[in-house]
Amino acid sequence: MKKYEAVFILDIRKADDEGNAFTKEFGELIGSLGGKLESVTPMGRRQFTYEIDKRRAGLYFDFVFELAAAKVKDIKEKYKLDQRVLRNMIIIYDRPADANGNKLAD
């Protein structure tokens, strides 16, 4: 299993409980796909530089999880049409190394 980081921007109008239900749902999805959710960081409400779907702000969440590479596509497909999600990005979680080649702490 690889380690991934996902950033989601939720529509404020459709996330009634400040995204708590979404974070719980995402954690359950990762578990059902055989992965492990390591951390959830709510980054709060932020203004956009430019409008996204006529919205000026959104709720940001950062998730770090371990999952088989083939299952990441399932996550992308599930949230592609979710009306609560304005944008999402899933990347391989890789922290930079220091000058000695040691990984920097989280």
DSSP file (Angstrom, degrees, kcal/mol; ACC not computed):
  #  RESIDUE AA STRUCTURE BP1 BP2  ACC     N-H-->O    O-->H-N    N-H-->O    O-->H-N    TCO  KAPPA ALPHA  PHI   PSI    X-CA   Y-CA   Z-CA
    1    1 A M              0   0    0      0, 0.0     2,-0.2     0, 0.0    67,-0.2   0.000 360.0 360.0 360.0 142.9    0.0    0.0    0.0
    2    2 A K  E     -A   67   0A   0     65,-1.9    65,-2.5    90,-0.0     2,-0.5  -0.660 360.0-116.6-101.9 161.0    1.1    3.5   -0.8
    3    3 A K  E     -A   66   0A   0     -2,-0.2    90,-2.5    63,-0.2     2,-0.3  -0.846  36.5-175.6 -99.4 132.6    0.6    6.6    1.3
    4    4 A Y  E     -AB  65  92A   0     61,-3.6    61,-2.3    -2,-0.5     2,-0.4  -0.865  20.0-148.3-126.9 158.5   -1.5    9.4   -0.3
    5    5 A E  E     -AB  64  91A   0     86,-2.9    86,-2.9    -2,-0.3     2,-0.4  -0.997  16.0-169.8-125.0 133.2   -2.6   12.9    0.5
    6    6 A A  E     -AB  63  90A   0     57,-2.7    57,-3.1    -2,-0.4     2,-0.5  -0.982   6.8-163.9-125.5 133.8   -6.0   14.2   -0.6
    7    7 A V  E     -AB  62  89A   0     82,-2.6    82,-1.9    -2,-0.4     2,-0.4  -0.975  11.0-171.8-116.2 127.3   -7.2   17.8   -0.5
    8    8 A F  E     -AB  61  88A   0     53,-2.3    53,-2.1    -2,-0.5     2,-0.5  -0.946  13.7-157.3-118.9 139.4  -10.9   18.4   -0.8
    9    9 A I  E     -AB  60  87A   0     78,-2.9    77,-3.1    -2,-0.4    78,-1.3  -0.978  19.9-159.1-113.3 118.6  -12.7   21.8   -1.2
   10   10 A L  E     -AB  59  85A   0     49,-3.1    49,-2.1    -2,-0.5     2,-0.5  -0.717  22.9-109.6-100.9 148.3  -16.3   21.5   -0.2
   11   11 A D  E >>  -A   58   0A   0     73,-3.2     4,-1.3    -2,-0.3     3,-0.9  -0.630  22.7-145.9 -72.4 122.2  -19.2   23.8   -1.1
   12   12 A I  T 34 S+     0   0    0     45,-0.5     6,-0.2    -2,-0.5     3,-0.2   0.848  96.8  56.1 -60.7 -35.9  -20.2   25.8    2.0
   13   13 A R  T 34 S+     0   0    0      1,-0.2    -1,-0.3    -3,-0.0     3,-0.1   0.760 113.6  39.4 -69.8 -24.5  -23.8   25.8    1.0
   14   14 A K  T <4 S+     0   0    0     -3,-0.9     2,-0.9     1,-0.2    -1,-0.2   0.557 100.3  73.8-104.6  -9.9  -24.0   22.0    0.8
   15   15 A A    ><  +     0   0    0     -4,-1.3     3,-1.1    -3,-0.2    -1,-0.2  -0.768  59.8 175.2-103.6  86.0  -21.8   21.0    3.8
   16   16 A D  T 3  S+     0   0    0     -2,-0.9    -1,-0.2     1,-0.3    -4,-0.0   0.817  72.7  47.2 -63.8 -34.9  -24.3   21.9    6.6
   17   17 A D  T >  S-     0   0    0      1,-0.0     3,-1.5     0, 0.0    -1,-0.3  -0.107 122.7 -93.4-104.3  36.0  -22.2   20.6    9.5
   18   18 A E  T <  S-     0   0    0     -3,-1.1    -2,-0.1     1,-0.3    26,-0.1   0.763  81.3 -60.2  59.0  27.2  -18.9   22.3    8.5
   19   19 A G  T 3> S+     0   0    0     -7,-0.1     4,-2.3     3,-0.0    -1,-0.3   0.496 102.0 127.1  85.6   4.9  -17.8   19.1    6.7
   20   20 A N  H <> S+     0   0    0     -3,-1.5     4,-2.0     1,-0.2     5,-0.2   0.901  76.3  48.3 -62.9 -41.2  -18.0   16.7    9.7
   21   21 A A  H  > S+     0   0    0      1,-0.2     4,-2.5     2,-0.2    -1,-0.2   0.880 110.8  52.5 -65.8 -37.1  -20.3   14.2    7.9
   22   22 A F  H  > S+     0   0    0      2,-0.2     4,-2.7     1,-0.2    -2,-0.2   0.924 108.8  48.6 -64.9 -44.2  -18.0   14.3    4.9
   23   23 A T  H  X S+     0   0    0     -4,-2.3     4,-2.2     2,-0.2    -1,-0.2   0.898 112.9  48.1 -64.3 -39.6  -14.9   13.5    6.9
   24   24 A K  H  X S+     0   0    0     -4,-2.0     4,-2.1     2,-0.2    -1,-0.2   0.930 112.9  48.4 -64.9 -44.8  -16.6   10.6    8.6
   25   25 A E  H  X S+     0   0    0     -4,-2.5     4,-2.1     1,-0.2    -2,-0.2   0.894 111.1  50.7 -62.0 -41.6  -17.9    9.3    5.3
   26   26 A F  H  X S+     0   0    0     -4,-2.7     4,-2.3     2,-0.2    -1,-0.2   0.910 109.5  50.4 -65.1 -42.3  -14.4    9.6    3.7
   27   27 A G  H  X S+     0   0    0     -4,-2.2     4,-2.1     1,-0.2    -1,-0.2   0.897 110.8  49.0 -61.5 -41.3  -12.8    7.7    6.6
   28   28 A E  H  X S+     0   0    0     -4,-2.1     4,-2.4     2,-0.2    -1,-0.2   0.871 109.6  52.7 -66.2 -37.0  -15.4    4.9    6.3
   29   29 A L  H  X S+     0   0    0     -4,-2.1     4,-1.5     2,-0.2    -2,-0.2   0.929 108.7  49.1 -64.3 -45.3  -14.8    4.7    2.5
   30   30 A I  H  <>S+     0   0    0     -4,-2.3     5,-2.7     1,-0.2     3,-0.3   0.923 112.9  48.4 -59.9 -44.4  -11.0    4.4    3.0
   31   31 A G  H ><5S+     0   0    0     -4,-2.1     3,-1.4     1,-0.2    -1,-0.2   0.892 109.1  52.3 -62.4 -40.9  -11.7    1.6    5.6
   32   32 A S  H 3<5S+     0   0    0     -4,-2.4    -1,-0.2     1,-0.3    -2,-0.2   0.762 106.5  54.4 -69.4 -23.6  -14.1   -0.2    3.3
   33   33 A L  T 3<5S-     0   0    0     -4,-1.5    35,-0.3    -3,-0.3    -1,-0.3   0.386 124.8-102.3 -89.2   3.7  -11.5   -0.2    0.5
   34   34 A G  T < 5S+     0   0    0     -3,-1.4    -3,-0.2     1,-0.2    -2,-0.1   0.648  83.1 119.8  88.1  16.0   -8.9   -1.8    2.8
   35   35 A G      < -     0   0    0     -5,-2.7     2,-0.4    -6,-0.2    -1,-0.2  -0.319  58.2-122.0-103.4-172.6   -6.9    1.3    3.6
   36   36 A K  E     -C   66   0A   0     30,-2.2    30,-2.7    -2,-0.1     2,-0.6  -0.981  12.0-141.4-138.2 121.9   -6.1    3.2    6.7
   37   37 A L  E     +C   65   0A   0     -2,-0.4    28,-0.3    28,-0.2     3,-0.1  -0.731  20.6 179.8 -82.6 121.0   -6.9    6.9    7.4
   38   38 A E  E     -     0   0A   0     26,-2.6     2,-0.3    -2,-0.6    27,-0.2   0.865  58.4  -4.3 -93.1 -41.3   -3.9    8.4    9.2
   39   39 A S  E     -C   64   0A   0     25,-1.9    25,-2.4     2,-0.0     2,-0.4  -0.998  46.5-157.7-155.5 151.7   -4.9   12.0    9.7
   40   40 A V  E     -C   63   0A   0     -2,-0.3    23,-0.2    23,-0.2   -17,-0.0  -0.998  12.3-172.3-128.2 125.5   -7.6   14.5    8.9
   41   41 A T  E     -C   62   0A   0     21,-3.1    21,-2.1    -2,-0.4     2,-0.5  -0.908  11.9-153.8-121.9 103.8   -6.8   18.2    9.0
   42   42 A P  E     -C   61   0A   0      0, 0.0    19,-0.2     0, 0.0     3,-0.1  -0.651   8.7-171.5 -73.1 124.2   -9.7   20.6    8.6
   43   43 A M  E     -     0   0A   0     17,-2.4    18,-0.2    -2,-0.5     2,-0.0   0.392  33.0-133.4-100.2   2.2   -8.1   23.8    7.2
   44   44 A G  E     -C   60   0A   0     16,-0.8    16,-2.4   -26,-0.1     2,-0.4  -0.170  41.2 -30.1  83.8-173.0  -11.3   25.9    7.6
   45   45 A R  E     -C   59   0A   0     14,-0.2     2,-0.4    -3,-0.1    14,-0.2  -0.687  62.1-178.3 -86.6 132.4  -13.1   28.3    5.3
   46   46 A R  E     -C   58   0A   0     12,-2.4    12,-2.0    -2,-0.4     2,-0.2  -0.986  26.5-119.6-135.5 144.9  -11.0   30.1    2.8
   47   47 A Q  E     -C   57   0A   0     -2,-0.4    10,-0.3    10,-0.2     2,-0.2  -0.559  31.5-125.9 -77.2 143.5  -11.7   32.7    0.2
   48   48 A F  E     -     0   0A   0      8,-2.9     3,-0.1    -2,-0.2    -1,-0.1  -0.582   5.3-135.9 -85.9 152.4  -11.0   31.8   -3.4
   49   49 A T  E    S+     0   0A   0      1,-0.2     2,-0.3    -2,-0.2    -1,-0.1   0.854  96.1  12.2 -71.4 -36.7   -8.8   33.9   -5.7
   50   50 A Y  E    S-     0   0A   0      5,-0.0    -1,-0.2    -3,-0.0     5,-0.1  -0.953  99.2 -86.8-136.9 158.1  -11.3   33.4   -8.4
   51   51 A E  E     -     0   0A   0     -2,-0.3     2,-0.5    -3,-0.1     5,-0.2  -0.331  30.4-157.9 -67.4 142.9  -14.8   32.0   -8.3
   52   52 A I  E >  S-C   55   0A   0      3,-1.8     3,-1.3     1,-0.1     5,-0.1  -0.983  80.3 -20.2-120.1 115.9  -15.4   28.3   -8.7
   53   53 A D  T 3  S-     0   0    0     -2,-0.5    -1,-0.1     1,-0.3     3,-0.1   0.888 127.3 -54.2  50.5  44.8  -18.9   27.4   -9.9
   54   54 A K  T 3  S+     0   0    0      1,-0.2     2,-0.4     2,-0.0    -1,-0.3   0.703 111.9 125.6  64.2  23.3  -20.1   30.9   -8.8
   55   55 A R  E <   - C   0  52A   0     -3,-1.3    -3,-1.8     1,-0.1    -1,-0.2  -0.883  45.1-166.0-110.5 144.0  -18.8   30.3   -5.2
   56   56 A R  E    S+     0   0A   0     -2,-0.4    -8,-2.9    -5,-0.2     2,-0.3   0.543  72.1  21.8-104.7 -10.8  -16.4   32.7   -3.6
   57   57 A A  E     - C   0  47A   0    -10,-0.3   -45,-0.5    -5,-0.1     2,-0.3  -0.969  60.8-174.5-151.7 163.2  -15.3   30.5   -0.6
   58   58 A G  E     -AC  11  46A   0    -12,-2.0   -12,-2.4    -2,-0.3     2,-0.5  -0.969  31.6-101.5-154.2 168.1  -15.0   26.9    0.4
   59   59 A L  E     -AC  10  45A   0    -49,-2.1   -49,-3.1    -2,-0.3     2,-0.4  -0.857  37.1-150.7 -96.7 126.0  -14.2   24.5    3.2
   60   60 A Y  E     +AC   9  44A   0    -16,-2.4   -17,-2.4    -2,-0.5   -16,-0.8  -0.801  15.6 180.0-102.6 137.9  -10.8   22.9    2.9
   61   61 A F  E     -AC   8  42A   0    -53,-2.1   -53,-2.3    -2,-0.4     2,-0.5  -0.998  12.7-157.6-135.9 140.3   -9.8   19.4    4.2
   62   62 A D  E     -AC   7  41A   0    -21,-2.1   -21,-3.1    -2,-0.4     2,-0.4  -0.979  12.9-173.0-119.4 123.4   -6.5   17.6    4.1
   63   63 A F  E     -AC   6  40A   0    -57,-3.1   -57,-2.7    -2,-0.5     2,-0.4  -0.931   9.7-165.1-116.7 138.4   -6.5   13.8    4.4
   64   64 A V  E     +AC   5  39A   0    -25,-2.4   -26,-2.6    -2,-0.4   -25,-1.9  -0.994  27.3 153.0-120.3 127.7   -3.5   11.5    4.7
   65   65 A F  E     -AC   4  37A   0    -61,-2.3   -61,-3.6    -2,-0.4     2,-0.4  -0.970  41.1-124.1-150.7 161.2   -4.2    7.8    4.2
   66   66 A E  E     +AC   3  36A   0    -30,-2.7   -30,-2.2    -2,-0.3     2,-0.3  -0.926  41.8 150.6-109.2 136.9   -2.7    4.5    3.0
   67   67 A L  E     -A    2   0A   0    -65,-2.5   -65,-1.9    -2,-0.4     2,-0.1  -0.986  50.5 -90.3-161.9 151.0   -4.4    2.6    0.2
   68   68 A A    >>  -     0   0    0     -2,-0.3     3,-1.3   -35,-0.3     4,-0.6  -0.433  41.3-121.8 -64.3 141.8   -3.7    0.2   -2.6
   69   69 A A  G >4 S+     0   0    0      1,-0.3     3,-0.9     2,-0.2     4,-0.5   0.831 109.6  57.6 -58.3 -35.8   -2.9    2.1   -5.8
   70   70 A A  G 34 S+     0   0    0      1,-0.2     3,-0.4     2,-0.2     4,-0.4   0.753 100.9  58.0 -68.4 -23.1   -5.7    0.5   -7.8
   71   71 A K  G X> S+     0   0    0     -3,-1.3     4,-1.2     1,-0.2     3,-0.5   0.642  84.7  78.4 -83.3 -15.2   -8.3    1.7   -5.2
   72   72 A V  H <X S+     0   0    0     -3,-0.9     4,-2.1    -4,-0.6     3,-0.2   0.871  88.1  59.2 -62.2 -35.1   -7.5    5.4   -5.6
   73   73 A K  H 3> S+     0   0    0     -4,-0.5     4,-2.5    -3,-0.4    -1,-0.2   0.863  99.6  57.7 -60.6 -35.9   -9.4    5.5   -8.9
   74   74 A D  H <> S+     0   0    0     -3,-0.5     4,-2.1    -4,-0.4    -1,-0.2   0.884 106.0  49.2 -62.3 -38.5  -12.5    4.3   -6.9
   75   75 A I  H  X S+     0   0    0     -4,-1.2     4,-2.0    -3,-0.2    -2,-0.2   0.937 111.0  49.0 -66.0 -46.5  -12.2    7.4   -4.6
   76   76 A K  H  X S+     0   0    0     -4,-2.1     4,-0.8     1,-0.2    -2,-0.2   0.908 112.6  48.2 -60.5 -42.2  -11.9    9.7   -7.6
   77   77 A E  H  X S+     0   0    0     -4,-2.5     4,-0.6     1,-0.2     3,-0.5   0.896 109.4  53.3 -64.9 -40.8  -14.9    8.2   -9.3
   78   78 A K  H  < S+     0   0    0     -4,-2.1     3,-0.3     1,-0.2    -1,-0.2   0.907 116.9  36.1 -62.4 -42.6  -17.0    8.4   -6.1
   79   79 A Y  H  < S+     0   0    0     -4,-2.0     3,-0.3     1,-0.2    -1,-0.2   0.441  92.5  89.7 -95.1   1.3  -16.4   12.1   -5.6
   80   80 A K  H  < S+     0   0    0     -4,-0.8    -1,-0.2    -3,-0.5    -2,-0.1   0.899 103.1  27.1 -62.1 -40.9  -16.4   13.2   -9.2
   81   81 A L  S  < S+     0   0    0     -4,-0.6     2,-0.4    -3,-0.3    -1,-0.2   0.322  88.4 125.3-106.1   6.8  -20.2   13.8   -9.2
   82   82 A D    >   -     0   0    0     -3,-0.3     3,-1.0     1,-0.2    -3,-0.0  -0.545  53.7-148.5 -70.1 123.4  -20.6   14.6   -5.5
   83   83 A Q  T 3  S+     0   0    0     -2,-0.4    -1,-0.2     1,-0.2   -72,-0.1   0.703  93.0  61.7 -68.7 -20.6  -22.4   18.0   -5.3
   84   84 A R  T 3  S+     0   0    0    -70,-0.1   -73,-3.2   -74,-0.1     2,-0.6   0.758  90.4  79.7 -75.1 -24.2  -20.6   18.8   -2.1
   85   85 A V  E <   +B   10   0A   0     -3,-1.0   -75,-0.2   -75,-0.2     3,-0.1  -0.756  46.5 173.1 -94.9 118.6  -17.1   18.7   -3.6
   86   86 A L  E    S-     0   0A   0    -77,-3.1     2,-0.3    -2,-0.6    -1,-0.2   0.879  74.1  -5.5 -84.8 -43.9  -16.0   21.7   -5.6
   87   87 A R  E     -B    9   0A   0    -78,-1.3   -78,-2.9   -35,-0.0    -1,-0.4  -0.984  62.7-177.3-146.9 152.7  -12.4   20.5   -6.2
   88   88 A N  E     -B    8   0A   0     -2,-0.3     2,-0.3   -80,-0.2   -80,-0.2  -0.989   4.8-170.7-149.2 156.4  -10.2   17.6   -5.1
   89   89 A M  E     -B    7   0A   0    -82,-1.9   -82,-2.6    -2,-0.3     2,-0.5  -0.972   2.3-168.6-148.1 129.4   -6.7   16.5   -5.6
   90   90 A I  E     +B    6   0A   0     -2,-0.3     2,-0.3   -84,-0.2   -84,-0.2  -0.985  18.1 166.3-122.5 123.2   -5.1   13.2   -4.6
   91   91 A I  E     -B    5   0A   0    -86,-2.9   -86,-2.9    -2,-0.5     2,-0.3  -0.891  44.8 -89.6-131.3 161.1   -1.3   12.8   -4.7
   92   92 A I  E     -B    4   0A   0     -2,-0.3     2,-0.7   -88,-0.2   -88,-0.3  -0.572  46.6-121.5 -69.8 131.6    1.3   10.4   -3.5
   93   93 A Y        +     0   0    0    -90,-2.5     2,-0.4    -2,-0.3   -90,-0.2  -0.664  47.2 157.6 -80.9 112.9    2.4   11.6    0.0
   94   94 A D        -     0   0    0     -2,-0.7    -2,-0.0   -89,-0.0   -89,-0.0  -0.925  26.8-154.6-143.0 112.5    6.1   12.2   -0.1
   95   95 A R        -     0   0    0     -2,-0.4    11,-0.1     9,-0.1    -2,-0.0  -0.629  29.8-107.5 -84.6 144.7    7.9   14.4    2.4
   96   96 A P        -     0   0    0      0, 0.0     8,-1.8     0, 0.0     2,-0.2  -0.292  30.8-120.8 -69.5 156.7   11.2   16.0    1.2
   97   97 A A  B     -D  103   0B   0      6,-0.2     6,-0.2     1,-0.1     2,-0.0  -0.638  20.8-122.2 -94.1 154.8   14.5   14.9    2.6
   98   98 A D    >   -     0   0    0      4,-2.7     3,-1.7    -2,-0.2    -1,-0.1  -0.147  46.5 -79.8 -81.5-172.9   17.0   17.0    4.5
   99   99 A A  T 3  S+     0   0    0      1,-0.3    -1,-0.1     2,-0.1    -2,-0.0   0.772 131.3  53.6 -62.7 -27.2   20.6   17.6    3.4
  100  100 A N  T 3  S-     0   0    0      2,-0.1    -1,-0.3     1,-0.0     3,-0.1   0.474 119.7-106.7 -87.0  -2.5   21.6   14.2    4.8
  101  101 A G  S <  S+     0   0    0     -3,-1.7     2,-0.3     1,-0.3    -2,-0.1   0.508  75.0 137.1  90.3   4.4   19.0   12.3    2.9
  102  102 A N        -     0   0    0      1,-0.1    -4,-2.7    -5,-0.0    -1,-0.3  -0.647  60.1-109.8 -85.2 140.9   16.8   11.7    6.0
  103  103 A K  B     -D   97   0B   0     -2,-0.3    -6,-0.2    -6,-0.2     2,-0.2  -0.457  34.0-118.3 -67.0 138.5   13.0   12.1    5.6
  104  104 A L        -     0   0    0     -8,-1.8    -9,-0.1    -2,-0.1    -1,-0.1  -0.523  34.1-103.0 -76.3 146.6   11.7   15.2    7.5
  105  105 A A              0   0    0     -2,-0.2    -1,-0.1     1,-0.1     0, 0.0  -0.272 360.0 360.0 -68.5 154.5    9.2   14.5   10.2
  106  106 A D              0   0    0    -11,-0.1    -1,-0.1     0, 0.0    -2,-0.0   0.460 360.0 360.0 -70.5 360.0    5.5   15.1    9.7
